[in-house]
Amino acid sequence: MSGKILIVAKTITETAEKITLNANNGDIVFNAAKSVKYSAKKDIVYDSYVAPEAEQTENLLVTKVICDVTEVEIGKTYTFKAVQFSRKPEAGGKELEQVKWAYKIDDGDIQYFKNKGTVKGNTVIKKVKIPESLWDNKTLRIYAYMQNATDDVRVECEIDTVSLPFYIDRYKQKGKKSELKIADDICYGNGVNLNTGHSIYSTEDVKDLGFLFNIQIGQSNEILWNVFSSMVTSVFSVGELEKVALKMILNFKNNTGSEFSDPILTEHAKNHDSTKRFCNSIEKLITTKLKSSKGNLKHLEDETIDWSGKPYGHPRFNTYKDTFAGGLTICMNDTWAYEILVTDYKLSGNNYELTYEIILYDHFGLDKPDMEKKYSWGAGFRAWFVLQHLRNYKPFITKVEFKKTINGTYSD
């Protein structure tokens, strides 16, 4: 409202049961040529200014909704409040009982809560439990409204969750014996790894491993490769794993240092009893955590690299059969490091389907502790050691990778 009212008269008389003068944005000024008189049957009260109540609109609207947090976790319950309205609600809370609630997940459609909130004073409270089904969503928007839910009146929260794929277990790192040092059996070239420059074995160190090494030190590369290959094919591998072992020797001879994988090797390692026991332990870990967290996938996430290992250990391929009647031992004797990731997850009610991936790493290389065992009595192992540490042939990392899917149920 704007403008002025000008009244000119000799006498103005106003009579009413109650007269209220409001100057909402300025002063009230009385000017008189003589005196200004105040009289009342009771008291004349001088008090501080109190703004008049806003003019009541026909329809009550929600104008503000809040939450105490900006990030929500799956499985937890949070309180949302409608705290501001287009006008003062009627006493008794009847109007506020009509406040409705809705929500939107990411960029989907607005969906509506069946139950209304609780009125407390001039605030409407809505408690919302974040369902497990939102494990792969990013944003939750909560609306409070009387007639229509609009983006003008909402509160937005980020959903604290995980993105696929993610780690659930990591044991050591491929090629390393600590976070800062490479593994000794990955070193090469007169005991010098070209990336780090630290020496491991000199020529004299190799000679000190036993007098038999003097034979291999004096042989040509061609003879060393023949001795190495002959040992592998005649003693330590048969059938299809013999072909894999020869591929690994060729990868070593090509001197690229590139990782090696082979589907036949993967299949044998995957179906080994040691790997099956390992997978059973992992699956028990997964199902236990999902049941205790009621399907909350975030409770599985673990980025930590464990250098000491878990109680369930890791796959080993060193039985008598693996060594002399198969070929797994010469190809992949042990697991130097592993990684386990969740790659897919589906929820349907309380039922879930989870796919996890196992990556096993070993080193196709030798170090001094290997030769201090009975390996030093084998000409093929001595040839391998000399080729790696005195003839500059690069060892490499062997990689076995496969996925498995499990199904389960958790209870509310």
N, C-alpha and C positions, 0 to 999 in steps of 0.2 A: 504494500500500500504506500502511496506517495501523495504529496500535495499538502495544502494547508486549509484549515477551517478558520474563517474570520467571522466573529459575531460582534455586532455593534448595537448597543441598546442602552437606554437610561437605566433600566433595572432588569436583571436576570434572576429569576427564581426557579430553583430546581427542588422538587420534592419527591423523595422515593424512600423505600424501606432501606435500601443500601445503594450507595454510589461508589464506584471504583474508577479511579483515573490511572491509566497505565501509560507510561512513556517508555516503550521498549528499547529505544535507541537514542535517548536524549534526556533532556531536563523538563520538569514542570516549573513554570515561572509564574508567580503572582506579582502583579504590579498595581499599586494603589496610590492615588494622590494624597490620601490621608492614611488610614491605618488598615491593616489586615487582621481580622479578628477570627480566632479559633474558639469554639465553645462546644461542649459536649456534656450530656447528663452524667456520663461516667468519665473515664480517663481519656486524656489525649496521649497516645502512645507514639513515640518516635523509635523506629526500628530500622534494621539493615534491609537492603533491597532484596526482594525475592522475585525472581522472574515468574511471570504468570505461566500456567500450564499451556502447552501448545494446543492449538485448536484441534479438537478431535476430528479425525477423518472417518469416513464411513467404514472402510475396511482396515483391519489390523494386518500389517505385513511384517515379516521378519527382515531386519536390515543388517544383522551381523551374527555370524556363528564362529566359534573359536574352539581350539584344542590346545592343551598345555604343551604338546610336543609337535615337532615338525617331521619326525621319522618314527614309523611304527614297525614293530616286529611281528612276524607271523606267530599266531597262537596266543598272543597277549590281548588284553581288553583295555580299551581306551575310552575316555569320557569326552564327548563333544557337547557344546553348550550353545543354545540360542540365547543371546544376552541383550540384544537391542532390537527395538521395534519401531514402527512408523508412528506410533502414538502410545500413550500409557494404556496398558491392558486393563480391562475391567477387573474390579476387585473380585476375589474368590477363585481366580485361576481358571474359570470355565473357558474363557477365550483361548488361553495358552494351551489348554488340553487339545486344541485343534491343530497345533503345529505338527507338520508331517516331516518325514526324513527320507532322504534318498542318497544314492552314491553312484560314483562313476569310477571304473577301473581303467587306467591309462586313457586311451582315446575311444573307448567303447561307448555304448549308449548309457543314458541315465537309467538306473534301476532303483526300485522303491522298496524301502523297509516295510514290512507288514505291521510291525508294532510301533506305537508312538513312544515319545519320551516321557519323562517324569517332571512334573512341575514343582519347582521349589522357589517360592517367592515370585520374583519377576523373571526367572530363568527357567528354560526348559532343558533338561539334561537327557542325553542319549548315550548309552553305553554300547560300544561296538567291539566285538571280538574279531580280530583279523584272521580269516580262515586260512587253512593250510593250502587251499587251492590257489592262493595268490603267490606261491613261491617263486614264480618266474615273471611277476609283474613289477612295475616300477613306481606307479603313482596311484594314490587313492584320494578321491575327492568326496567330501561329505556335504550334503545340502540340507538346510532347514528352511521350510516354507509353509505358507498358508494356502496358496492357490496353485502356483506353478514353481517348480525348481528352476532357478536361473543361475548362470555363472557369476552373477553379481553378488550372490549371497552363498558363499561356500568357504570351506577350509580345505587346504590341500596338504597332504602328507606324503613323503617319500616312503616306499616300502623297503625295509632293510632285508635284502635277500641276496641270493647268489646267482651268478650267471654261468651257464654251462659252456664248456666243461670246467671242472674245478678239481683240485687235489683233495684226496682224503688221507693219503699216506705217502710219504717220500723217505726212502732210505738211502743215505749217502748221495753222491753225485757221480755220474759217469766220468771216468777219466781222472778223478781226484781222490786223494786220501784225506784231504781236509779242505776247508773252504778256500785256502790260499795255496795249497800245494798239489801238484799233479801226482798221480799214482806212479810208483817206481816201475811197474811193468808196462807203462805207456812211454817211458823214456827210451831213447834210442840214440845211435850215432856216437860210438865211443863213450857212451854214458852221458851224452849231452842231449837234452831235449831242446830243439831249436827255438821253441817258443819261450821257454823260461830261462834257459842258459845255465841251469844248475847241473853239476856233474853227479853221476851216480856210480858208474864203474869205469875204470881205466883198463888198459890192456893188461897191466900187472894184476889188477883185481881179478880179471877173468882167469888168468893163469893160476892164481892162488886158489881157485875153486877146485882144482884137482889136476893131476898130471895129464889126464886124458884130454884135457882141453887143448894141450899143445898140438894134438893131431888135427883138430878142427881149425885152429888158428892158422895152420899152414896150408889148408885146403882152399881150392878155388871156389868161387860162388856157385858155379855149376855143380860141382860135387856136393857142396853143402845142401843145395836145393834137392838134389837126388836123394841124399841120405835122409833128409827131413821127410820128403814125400813117401819114400819107401817105408819108413817107420810107421807113418800114419795109416797107410793102406794095408800093410802086412800085419800090424799088431792091434791098432786102436780104432778101426772103423770097418764096417761091412755094409753091404747093400746101399740103400739110397742115402744114408748118412755118410758113406764113404765119398759119394759124389759131392756132398755139401762140404766135407772137410777139404777136398781138393780145390773147391771154389775158394775156400777161405785162404788156403796156401797161395793161390793165384792172386787174391786180393792183397795179400802180404807182399808178394813178389812185385806187383805193379807199383808198390811204394807210394800210394796216394794218401794213406792214412784214413781213407773214407770209411764210414760206418758200414757194417755188413748185416744184411737181413736175408732170410731165405724162407719161403713158405713151408718147405719140408722140415727144416730145423724148428720153425715155430710150432708146427703140428706135433712134433715129437716132444718138445718142451712143454707145450700146453697140456698134453695127455699124460705126462709123467706123474707118478703117485705123489711125489714131493710137491709138485705144482697144485695138484688137486687138494692136498691137505692145506696148502697155503690159501687157495681160493675159498675153501670152507671156513677158514678163520676170518678172512676178509668179509665174507657174506654174513657171518655171525656178528661181526662188528657193525655192519651196515644195518641189519635188521634190529639189533638191540638199540641202536641210537634212534632209528626211525620210530620205534615203538615208544621209547621214553619221551620223545619230542612230539609225538602224535603226528608224524609225517613231515615235520619241519626239516627241510633239506639242509638248511643252513648249519644245523648241528653236526653235519658230517664234514664240513669244510675244515681242512687243516693244511696250511701252506708250509708248515715247519719241516725242515730237513732234519731227520733223525740220524745221527752218525753212530749211535750205539745199537740200534735195531729194536724191534718190538719183540714181545714174548713169543709170538708165533713164528719168528724167524723169517726165512726166505727160501725159495726153491734151490735145491742142490741136485746135481746130476752126476754122482760119483759112485754109484753102486758097481759091483763087479760086472753086471750085465752092461751098464752104461759104458764101462771102460773097455771091455774086451769083446763084447758080443753085440755092440750097437754102434756107438760113435758119439754119443752125447758128451762124454767126458772130454774128449779131445776138442770138440767144437765149443762146448760151453760147460766147463767143469762146475762152476759155482755162479752165484748171482752177486756181482760186485755192487750193483745199485738197482733200485726199482722205483717206479712211479705208479700210483694208482689214482685214476680220475673217474669221476662220474660224468658220463657223456650224454645221458638221456634219462628223463624222469617223467612219469605220467601218474596222475592221481585220478581215481574214480571212487568217490565216497571215501571209505576207509581203506580202499585197496590201492596198492601202488605197483608200478612196474619200473624197475631201475636197471639201467645198463651201465656197467663199469668197464674200464679199460685197464689192463695191466701191461706195463712196459718193463721188461727185464733187460739189464745191461751186464755184459761181462767184457773182459779185456783179452784180446788175442795177442798176448805178449807174455814175456817171462821176466822175473827179477831174481835177485840173488837168493832170497829165501826159497824160491822154487828149486834152484839148482843145489841148494844145501840138503834137499830131500833126496830121494832115490833117483830123481829125474837125471841127475848128472851122470848116472851110469849108462844112460841111453844116448847113443851117438846122434840120433835124430834130435833129441832135446838140446844137446850141445851145439849141433849145427844151427838150430833155431836161435839159440842164445847168441851165438857169434854173429849170425846174420843181422840180428836186431841191434846188438850193442857195439859191434866192431865194424860192421859193413853198412851201417846207415839205413837199414830197411825199417820202415815205420810200422809199428804195431797199430792195431785199430780196435774199435769198440764194436762188439757184437750186440745186436738188438733183436729182441723177441717181443712182439706186440700182438695182443689179441683182446677180444671183448667177450663179456658174458652178461646175460640178462637174468635177473631174479624177480620173483613176484612175492608180495607179502601183504599183510593186513595189520593195521594198528587200531587200537581201541580208543574211544573218546574218554 
